[in-house]
């Protein structure tokens, strides 16, 4: 529960399911959603209600709970060697729908290349190919969000290239369909926009995603060299149109919960306090 100093009668703290319905919602601070043995996590439940639970049956590949914290709240630690979790079923195809992804993570510096730490893609062999999307490290301190509809055309654009491995960040990405083979992509770090890309071409046509949602590695975690050392705290994934107001509510919720509110830009509507539900209570 977020401690809300701005609580008013009839209002409560806003949560992701109060807005556009998320496809997946994972929250490592909620111990009721974690199945673990000796701090090794075999399942992280999906709080969206859709049942896309993150699972890992192999003990040596399970991330650690009760190992890392942010704002005194629990996260999951992935070692960048073998540990990952993915959904017990494939994600629905994006098709021609819009999508938004928000998450809070602490990114460890890694001098190697081609690492993945959050994906929903059919590809298991590289960081920039396969139908779907991936958040990846292409080179040292160079994080990229890749989205494409096939396994032959790479789409890997720079997101931001300066990260401090001692702190956590809140990432937001929205892809809006602007044509049959065109997307407009907005990227935000800690609620501040860092890029705006217009993408077009056959690789940005209908996205026939058939793979799982994965934390800590490339899709399915099949290649150990693609695992990334990262602390993951919470993620919200939405398929369908997400307007600015709803994205910013998610950002305000995540920032105030995880102690990142001081990093929100001054013009952000929730820089002064977290979102409430209902708005006008």
Helices and strands as residue ranges (DSSP letters): E 12-13, G 16-18, E 24-27, G 31-33, E 34-37, E 40-44, E 54-55, G 59-61, E 64-70, E 73-79, E 85-87, E 99-107, E 115-121, E 132-139, E 142-148, E 157-160, E 169-179, E 182-189, E 192-200, G 202-204, E 213-215, G 219-221, G 224-226, E 229-239, H 244-257, G 261-263, E 276-277
